[in-house]
Amino acid sequence: MKAQATTWIVAIVFSLLFVAGSPESLGQATDRDPLKIPDSDEGLPGAGPLRRSDWFRGVWRSRRGSWLKKTAAQKNSVVFLGDSITQGWRDDFGGAFDPLKVANRGISGDTSRGLLVRLPEDVLALEPRAVVLMIGANDLAEKASGKTVFGNVKLIITRLKKHNPGMPIILCETFPCAPDNYRPVAEIRRINGLYARTYSDDPQVTLVKTYGLFAGSDGASLPKLLPDRVHPNAEGYKVWAAALRPVFRKLGL
């Protein structure tokens, strides 16, 4: 009887130790939902802002959730990665690149750090044939420096190269914005200058000079192509597509 009681006590102790040592009881994260924006920056790659407002959390989850069911069908696409400027091109890009297989992975409001965080599920999982990258406006709106944007983009490109050393990476210069200090012209030029110094001679990266296509003499965006000074209209997207198509042809895409 005594031995039986001892056995029960040992069993209870081990049970309590298991519960006490479980991730839930220790306050460790058990939610591994890839659609959820991490609640803190701790352990995240990169630097600078990662937006967490309610509206952005909703857009992030909605856009990324809709892509999960398309992953298999969109493998080996040319993947466009960016923010609302990319998202605004719509999933079919208005037929601008037909019959090329393309996938739109732009999320309105996203930052360069946001792209870095969601890179594995949204881009690498597609085993892309090539990646087109354009980002920066929202970082600057959150008062990040151009150097911070460049640092995150450099990490993204490093990850892409590691994933597939032979995959073309098409880096578009950050587009111009309004002539004010919300997204300073000087910081946009700083980003693009860092791109030029780092990637002009990189055999895996093609730098597309998109800034000058949309900028006026003051360095700010042209209203006839970007009416709100940030997002292209139909004519603006035609200009961007015209800059990309020769690159795609040269790369054999």
N, C-alpha and C positions, 0 to 999 in steps of 0.2 A: 504493500500500500504506500509506504514511504517512497519507494523507488518510482512508483507511478506518479506521485505528487511532484517529485523532483523533475521528472520528464516533462510534465505539464508546465512547470515554472520555467524550465529552459526554453520550451517552445514559445511561451508568451514573451519572454525576454527577447528572443530573436525576432519575433514578429514586431515588437515595439521598435527594435533597432532598425528594422527594414523600413517601417513607416517613417521613423524620425530621420532616416538617411535618404529618403526618397527626394527627387528633385522638387516635387510640389511642396514638401514640408520645409525644405531649405530655401524656398523662395527662388529657385532657379527657373529659367524660362523653359517651358515645355511646349509652348505654342510655336511650331515650326512652319506655320502658314506662310508660304513664299509671297502671298499677295498682301501681307500686312507690312506696313511701314514700321521698321524698328522704332521702339519708343524712345531710345536714346542713341547717341552716337558711339557709345562704348563698343569697341571691337569692330566697328565698321571700317571698310577701306576708304581711303581718300581723306579729303579735308573740305571744310566749308559747309554751306547750308544744305540740309535735307529737309524739305518742306513737310510739315505735319498738320496743317490746318484741316478742318473737317472736310471742306470741299475737295482739297487735294487728295486726302485719303480715299474719298469716294471715287474720284477719277482714276487714281492709281489702281484700286481694286477692280473697278469696272473694266478698264482697258485690259489689264493683265489677265483678268478672269476670262474675258472673251477670246484671248489668244490661246489659252490652254487647249481648247478643242481643235485648234488649227495647226498645232505644232507639227504633226506628222505630214499634213498636206503642204506645209510651207517649208519643209526641209530643203536645203540647197537653194534657197532664194538669195537674191541680193537684198540684204536687210538694211533698212534705213533706221537709224537710231537718233533720237533727238527729243525735242519738246513740242510745243503747240505749232511751231512753224512746220515741223515734219508731220504732225498729226493732221494739220489742216489740208494736207495733200490728199487726204482720204486713202482708204485701203487700196483702191485701184489706181491711184495716182492719175486719175483722169485719162488713163490709157496712154500716158506720156512715154512709157517705156515698153509697150507691147511689141513683140510677144515675150519679152524678158520676164522671168518669174521674180516678183518682188514682194517684200513684206514690210509693212509700215509698223514700226515700233516706237512711234513718237507718243509722248504723253504731255498734254497741256500742263504747264506749270513746272515741269521737271527741271532739275539742275544737273550739272556734270557729276556731282556725287550720287545723285539718284540713278543716273545711267550706270554708274559703276556698281552700285548695289544690286541692280536688277539684271546686270549683264548675263549671268549664268542661265537663268530661266528664259529670258526674253530674246537672247541672241545666240549664245553658244549652243543652246539646246536645238537650234535649227540647223546646225552644221552649215553655216552660211557659205554661199559661193563667194560672196564679197560683202563688205560692210561699208555703208555710207554714213558718216558721222558729222553732225552739226549741232553745236550747243553753246551756251554762254549767257544769253540774255537774262535768264532768271537768276543766275548766280549774281550778276551785277546788280539786279534789282534788289537782291538781299544783301547788298554791300560787300560781297566778296570781291577780291582783287582779280585782275586778269591773270596774275601769276597762279592763283588758286585754281582757276578754270584750267589753265594749261597743265598744272600738276595732275589734276584728275584725268584729263584727256590722255596725258602721257601714260598713266596707269591703265586706262582702258586699252590703249593701243598695245601696251606690253602684254596684257591678258589675251588680246586677240592674236598677237604673234605667237604666244606660247601655245594657244589652242590649235592654231594651224599656221605654221611658218610659211606656207605657200599661198595663203589667202590674201587677195588684194584688199587693202584698206584705203578708202577714199575719204579724205579729211577735207571738209569744206570750211573755209574761213568763216568766223563768226560774222553774221550779218550786221550791218549798221542799224542803229536805232534813232530815236529822236535827238535833236540837238540840245539836250539838257543833261543835268548831272544824275538823273535817275539811273541811266545806263551810260556812263561817260564814254564819249568818243575815244578819249585817250586810253581807256582800259580795253576797249575793243581792239584798238590798234596794237596795244601791247600783246594781247592774246595772239593776234595774227602774226605779229613780228616773231614771237616765240615759236609759232608753228613753222614759219619760214626758215628760221635758223636751225631748227631741229630736224625737219622732215623733207626739206627740199631735195636732198640727195639720198633719201631712204628708199631702197629698191622695193620695199613692200608697201610703202605709203605714197599715194598720189595726192598732192595738195592742190585743191581746186580754188582758184582765186575768185571767190564769190563776193567778197566785200566790195570790190570796185564796181561790180555789176549793179549794185543797189545804192551806192553812196554818191552824194553830191559833192560839190567843191568844199563844203564845210565838214565833210566826213560823216554827216548824218544821212539817214535814209531818204530816198527819193519818194515823195508822196504818190507819184504816179504809179509806182510799183508796190509800195508798202503804205497803203492809205492811212493806217493807224500808226505808222512809223516803225512797226515791228513785224507784222504779218503780211506776206505777199498776197496780192489779189491774183486773179486768173492770169493776167499778163505777167506778173512777177514769177509765178510758178513756171510759166513757159520759158522765161529767161533762165531760171535755175535748171530746168530740164535740158535746155539747149547747151548749157555748160557741161552737163553730165554725160550726155549721149556720146560725144567724141571720146571721152575717157573710157566709157564702157566698151566702145568699139576697139580702142587701143589695147585694152586689157583682155580682149577676146571673150567678153561676157555676152 
